[in-house]
């Protein structure tokens, strides 16, 4: 596992601490892992949604997904 050290502004640190207190994550490391995972998943969904609107890619989503494997 790699360790990443990133300086963040006080306001963002406060927001992270509040989310941790509200049970979103156990600690800051867990919070960052969850946030990055969420971003990666959101981006994957956006790519699929954009692909569905592409005029050259028509048809069933499962069939379209096979084109990208």
C-alpha positions as CSV (number, residue, x, y, z in Angstrom):
1,X,0.0,0.0,0.0
2,X,1.2,3.5,-0.8
3,X,1.1,6.4,1.6
4,X,0.1,9.8,0.3
5,X,0.6,13.1,2.1
6,X,-1.5,16.0,0.9
7,X,-1.8,19.4,2.5
8,X,-5.4,20.6,2.7
9,X,-7.0,23.9,3.7
10,X,-8.4,24.2,7.2
11,X,-12.0,24.5,5.9
12,X,-11.7,21.2,4.1
13,X,-10.1,19.6,7.1
14,X,-13.1,20.8,9.2
15,X,-15.5,19.3,6.7
16,X,-13.7,16.0,6.7
17,X,-13.7,15.9,10.5
18,X,-17.5,16.6,10.6
19,X,-18.2,13.8,8.1
20,X,-16.1,11.4,10.2
21,X,-18.0,12.5,13.4
22,X,-21.2,11.8,11.5
23,X,-20.1,8.3,10.7
24,X,-19.1,8.6,7.0
25,X,-15.7,7.0,7.8
26,X,-13.7,5.8,10.7
27,X,-10.8,8.1,10.2
28,X,-9.2,10.5,7.7
29,X,-7.4,7.7,5.8
30,X,-10.7,5.7,5.4
31,X,-12.4,8.9,4.4
32,X,-9.9,9.6,1.6
33,X,-10.1,6.0,0.3
34,X,-13.9,6.2,0.2
35,X,-13.8,9.6,-1.5
36,X,-11.4,8.4,-4.2
37,X,-13.4,5.2,-4.7
38,X,-16.6,7.2,-5.1
39,X,-15.0,9.6,-7.6
40,X,-13.7,6.6,-9.7
41,X,-17.2,5.0,-9.7
42,X,-18.9,8.3,-10.6
43,X,-16.5,8.8,-13.5
44,X,-17.1,5.3,-14.8
45,X,-20.9,6.0,-14.7
46,X,-20.3,9.3,-16.6
47,X,-18.3,7.5,-19.3
48,X,-21.1,5.0,-19.8
49,X,-23.7,7.7,-20.0
50,X,-21.6,9.7,-22.5
51,X,-21.1,6.5,-24.6
52,X,-24.9,6.0,-24.7
53,X,-25.3,9.4,-26.3
54,X,-22.6,8.8,-28.8
55,X,-24.2,8.4,-32.2
56,X,-21.8,5.7,-33.4
57,X,-22.6,3.6,-30.4
58,X,-26.1,2.4,-30.7
59,X,-27.7,-0.6,-29.1
60,X,-27.9,-2.5,-25.9
61,X,-25.7,-1.4,-23.0
62,X,-24.3,-4.9,-22.5
63,X,-23.4,-5.1,-26.2
64,X,-21.7,-1.7,-26.0
65,X,-19.7,-2.6,-23.0
66,X,-18.3,-5.6,-24.8
67,X,-16.8,-3.3,-27.4
68,X,-14.6,-1.7,-24.7
69,X,-13.2,-4.9,-23.3
